[in-house]
Amino acid sequence: MRQNYFKGYSKPYEVRLQSLNGLIKFFEENEVSSWPGCIQEMYCTTAFHRVLLLKHCAKIWDVPTLKQFYMMFSSRWQISRYAWPLYFLHAHDKGISTSQRLRDNLKELMTPKQQPQDLLSFPATSKLCPEPLGVALVIDTWNYPIMLGVLPLAGALAAGNTAILKPSVVSRHTAELLGTVLPKYLDSRLARVVGHTAERDRHMLSALLECKTDKIFFTGSPKVGRIVYKAAASHLTPVTLELGGKNPVLVHHSADIDLAAKRTIWGRMMNGGQQCIAPDYVLIDKRVAKQFYTSCSKWIGVFYEGKPEEPGRVGRIVDSARMAAQVDILSSHQGEVLCGGTFDEPSRYVSPTVLRLQGGDPVLSGETFGPILMCVEVDDMTEACKYVCAKEKPLSMYVFSRDSAVTDFVLQNTSAGGVTVNGTLMHVSHPNLPFGGVGASGKCINHCCLFRSN
């Protein structure tokens, strides 16, 4: 791939355009209905149509009509019950829209930008010239493999790089899709998909990290992120790390408690709780804790219609190792189960669960990555902020309050990669907002960042 880059195959405008058109065609010719194996990763079915999905989406955001909701948001916002099949709808739409946006703005992105004159350099002119970095390595993850694999790939190719995509074999069916179908739409001199047939990710990843690349885009756990960062440092390779962490929800007594519970449960349970931006634990004002717990139980009942164990309602845990981690949480916590708490290891099912814990409970030390919401009661937001600051900086944080002064206080006394106020997850959906972590939760920004230098 490095030789192909230096031969200049990837740099011409026409070649970049062809690559983006290939990605658009990949999404257009591979609809959700043709991805049954991918949807099977989470034990869900494909027989959900947009209207049915949107009917349940409307329960979250109180949109008055399906037509209005569809026109405003299409398939972008979803609830837990249909999160996995709707994720593929979203990934499909997002893949097309991102590739189209890059294609439509490609000439502008490639155009040198004239800079103001400087007295010392007069009469010379100055400009910034966008330049590809070289060979980009995209290390995909298993929980949102289409979006977090193909979209960075689109950015790399649009910027004139050659690229290597390494899918995660934890989501085996999707890795096979990316490894066997995607290459049909791309020039093999410009982009390769590797490692999709491996038994495990570790050995292929180690081999790739030993090779010199010019940019690494990694999505995954902080543990593996440190390995990637260390390997990149040996070549002085720039990296984008999209990691994770314990994402807190701070609920003030002035908040709409029922709404806070509804949106927190939605964000926590989506995709079976297996997403890096999911609300992980709640710091709830003691004065409204009981009301919050009651509302959580109510909304779990509403979203899953009292039958969360049925196939297609709650996404399953992706593999046995991660299922064991969920069982360990449910078996070793020192608190009280307020809702759920049941599981079935053979089918990798964990019921939507709400736990009431003390702040020092050991299960609060690690990322949950399952449909388990942990709640800790606090006296006020000052105590909540101190608790958040005592941990590593999270990828996301969520604040519920109808008092703007309280919201400002929380934002000024904590740090996180991104924040949504009176909601969950929504800051990530905005295409014009940067997305990324800070400290242990990530490095640099996401949202289809272009791998290029000026």
N, C-alpha and C positions, 0 to 999 in steps of 0.2 A: 504493500500500500504506500510505503514511503517513496519507492521508486516511481510509482504512478503519479504521486503528487509532484515530485520534482520534474517529471516529464510534462507537467502542465495540463494533464487530462481534466482535472477537476475545476479549473479556474475560469474558463470562458463562460460568458453569460448564457449562451445557448445550452451548454452542458448542465449548468445549475438549473436552468428552467426545465430541462428534460427530467432531471432527477425529481424535482418538485411535482411535475406532472405525473411521474411514475408513482409517487407516494399517494397523490390524489386518486389515481386510478386504482391503486391497491385497496384503498378504503371503499371506493365506489363499487368495485366488483366483488368485495368480500363483506357483504352485509352481515348483521347479527345472526340471521337465520342460518348462515353457512358456518357459524362458529360453535356448533353444539359441544365439541370437546372442551373449548375454553370455558363455556358456561358451566360445564360439568365439574370444573375445578372446585366449585363451591356448592355442588349438589343442588343447583337451581335448574328450573326448566326454562325453555325458550318461548313458551306460548303466551307471553305477555305482550300486549300491544301498547302503543304509546298512550292511547286514550285511557286504558285501564291503569297504566302507570300514573298518568297525570291526575287521575281521580284521587289516588292516594297521596300524591304530592301535594295536592291542594289542602289536605288536612294539616300540613306543616305550616304553610305560609298564609293560610286563610285567604287565598285568592278566590274571588267570588265566582268566577266561571272558568270552565276548562278552556274555552276559546281564548279568554284573556290571558290565562296562564300560559297556554301554548304559544301565543303570539309574543308574549314578553320573554319567556325563558326557554322555550322548546323543551329539550330533555335534560336540561342542565341540573336541576335540583331534584333530588330523589330521597325517598325514605328507606329505612332499613329493609323492609320486607322485600322490596324489589330492587335493592341496591345493586346486586351483582349483574342481572341481565340489563338493568338500566345503565350500569357502568359501561357496558359494551356499546350501548347506544350513544352514550356521551363520548366515549373514546373515539367512536366512529365519526361523530359530528365534529369533535374537537380536532381530530386528525385532518379532516378535510378543510375545516375553517383555518387552522394554523398554516397548513401548506399553501392554501389559497392566498392568505394574507402575506406570506413570505413571497410567493410568486408575484403578486400584484405590486409589491413594493421593492422588488429585487433590484431594479435599475437604480432606485434612490439609495438603497443600502450599499450598492457598489460604487456610487459616485463620490469622488473626493470632495471634501468640504473645505471651501476657501476660509482662511483664517484672517483676522484683522491684521493690518500692517503694524510693524514695530519700527521705531525710529532707528535702532541700531542695525536692523537688517534692510532698511530702505536702500534701493528701490526694489529689492527682491520680493517675490510673492511667496506666501506660505499656505500650505493646505495639508489636511489630514487625509491620508489615503488608506481606506480599509484594505486589510491584507489577511488572507487565510493564515491560520496558525500552522497547518500541516496535516498530520494524521490525528484524528479524534477517536478516542475510545469511549464508547457509551456502555456502561455496565448497568444493565437493567435489573429491576427487582421483580418480585413475584406477585405483589398484591395489586398493582395497577400496571401490568406489564406492557400493554399497548401504549398507553399515554406516556409512561415514563421511559419507554424505549424508543418508539418511533418519532415522537415529537422532538427530542434532542437530536435525533438523527437528521430530521428535517432541517434544524438549525445549522448543523454541521455542514450539510451538503449545500445549503443556500449560501453559506459563507465561503464556499470554494474549497473546502477540505475534502480529503478522502476520509472514510470513516469505517470503524469496526464496531458492530453491535454484538454484545454478549448478553443473550437472554438468560433469565434465571430458570434452571430446570426444576425448581420447586413447583412452579406452575407448568407442568410438563406439556400439557396440550397447547398452551399459548406459545411456549418455546418452539414447539414443532411447527406451529403456524408461521411464526416469524422466520424460522430457519428454512422452511421448504417453500412457502408461498411468497414472502416478501422479496426474495432475490430475483424472482421472475420479472419484477417491475423496475429493477435498478441495474445499472451498468456495474458488472463485477469488478471493473478497474477502479471504481469509485467507492463502493460500499460492499462490505462482507458481513454475513451473520455467522458467528462461530460459537461452538460449545453447546449448541442446542440438543445434541445427541449424547452428551456426557451424562454419566450417572450422578455426578455431583458437581457443584459449582467450583469447589475449592481449588482443585488441581488446574483446571483451565484458567481460572482467575489468576492464580500464582504465575502461570506461564505468561499470560498477557502482561502482567505488571512488571515482569523482568525485561520486557521489550520497551524500547524508548518510543513514546508517543508524544504528541505536542499539546494535547489537552485530554483530560479525563473527566468524564461526567459520571458520577456514581450516585446511585440511590440505594439506601439500605440502612443497616443498623450502625450506631456509633462504634461498636466493636470492630466491624469490618471496615468502616470508614477510616479508622486509625491505621489499619493495615494498608489501605489504598494510599492514604496520605504519606505514610512513611516510604512506601515504594516509589511514589511520585517524586518525593524529595530527592531521592538518589539521582534522578535525571533532571531535577529542577523543572518538572512538568507542572504547569498550572492545573488546578483542579476545581471542579464544582462538586461539593458534597451536599446532598440532600439527605439528612439523617432523620432524627426523630427526638424522642424523649418523653418526659411526663408532661403532658399538656394540661394545665390547670383551668378550671372553671371557677370564677369568683362570683358568688351570688350575694348581693347586698339585700338588706331587708326592704329597700324601696322598690325592688324589681317586681315585675309581673311574674309571680312565682310559678303559676301554672304554665305560662309561656316559656319560662326558663327551663322548666322540667321537660316540656315537650321538645324543645330544640336541642337540649342536651342529650336526651335519650335518642333522638334522631341521629345526631352526630356521633354518638358513642357506638350505636349498634350497626350503623351502615357498614356493609361489607364484612359482617361478622366481627366488627370492632378492629379489623386488621388494616389500619391505615395510620400513617405517621402523624396526621393532623387531627386525629380523633380526640375528643375530650377524654382525658384519662382519669382525672380525679376532680372532685368538687369540694371547694372550701365554702361552706354554706353558713350564713349567719344563724346562730342558735335560735334566734327569735322566730325564724321562718322555716327551720329545718323540718319539722313534722309535716308542714304543709307541702314542702318540696318532695318529701318521700312519698306522700300520698299521691301527688300528681305524677311522679315517675311511674308508680305502679299502674295508675290509670292509663297513661299513654302507652305503656307497653301492651296493655290489654287492647287498646284501640288499634294500634299499629298492626298487631299480629292476630287480632280478632280472637284472642284467647287460645290460639293453637300454634304457638311458635315452633313446636317440635315437628310440624308437618313439613315435608320436603318443599323447598321453594320459598319458605317464609324467612328463615334465618340462614345466612351464609355459614357454611361449615368451616371449621378450622382447617387450614390448608394441608397439614400433614401431622403425623403421629407425634413428632418431637415437639411441635408447637402446641399440640393438644395436651401433652404431658405438662407443659408449663401452665396451662389454664387449670388443669386438675390440681396442680400444686398450690395455686393461689386459693382455689376454693377449699382445699383441705387444710391449709396451714394458716389462714388469716385468723386474727384474734378478735374479730368484731362480730357483728350481727348481720345475718342475711335478711334484708328487707323485702326482697323480691327475687324469684328465680332460685339460682344456686344449684340446679340439677344439671347433669351432663350424661352423655352416652359416648364412651370412648370408641367403640367400634365404628360408629357413624361420624365421629368427630363433632358431635353436637354439644353446644353449651347454651343453656337457656339464657335469655336476657336477664342479667343479674344486677341488683343494686346492693352494695355492702355499706354498712355504717361502721367506720373504723376510728381508732385513735390515731393521732398524728404520727406516733412513733411505730406503728405497725410495720413489720419488716416487708410485707407485700407491697408497700408503697415505694419501695426503693427501686424497683425495676419497671420497665415499660410493660404494660398489660398486653396489648395486641390481641384482644378478644372482647366479647360482648359483656364485659364486667365493668360496671361503674362504681368507683370507690368514693365515698363521701366522708368528709371530716368536718366537724362543727367547729366554728371559731367565734370569738366574742365580737370581733369587728374586722374591718378591712385592713387595719394596720397589722393585726396578727396574721391575716391572710397573706399580705405582701411579704412579711418577714418569712413566712413558711415557703413561699415561692422562691424568694431570693436565697434561701438556704440550699436550694437544689441547683443542678445545672440549668442553664438557660433553655427554656423550651422552644420547640419549633413554632408552636401556636399557643395562644392564650385567649380565653373567652371571659367577658365581663358582662354581668347582667345587673343593671341599675337604671332607675329612672331619674337619678340625681346626677347631673353632669359633673358636679364638683367631686363626687365620689369616683366617677369614671376617670376624671383627670388625675385624681390622687393615685389611683391604681396604675395608670399608664406612666406616671412620673416616678413611681417607686418600684417598678418591676422592669424586666427586660424579656423580650421574646422576639422570635423571627417575624411573627405577624399576629394581629389581634382582630377579632370580630367583637363588636359590642352589641349586646342583646340578640345574639345569634351564634351559630357555630359554623365553621368551615367556609363561610361565604367570602372571606378575603382572598381565598385561593382561586375562586372562580373568576375574578376580575382580570381580564387579559392585560390591562394597562398598569396593574400593580405588580411590583417585583415580589417574588416568592422565594424564601430561603430561610435558613436558620441563622443562629448566632452562637458562637462558642461550640459547645458539644452537640448542638442540634444541626449544625451545618456550616457551610462556607460558600460565599458568593451567592448569586441570585439564580433562580430558575425562571420558568415561563418561556421555554423555547429560546434560551439565550443563544445568540450567534457566537460560534467559536471563531473569533477573528480578533485581530489587533489593529490599532490605528497607528 
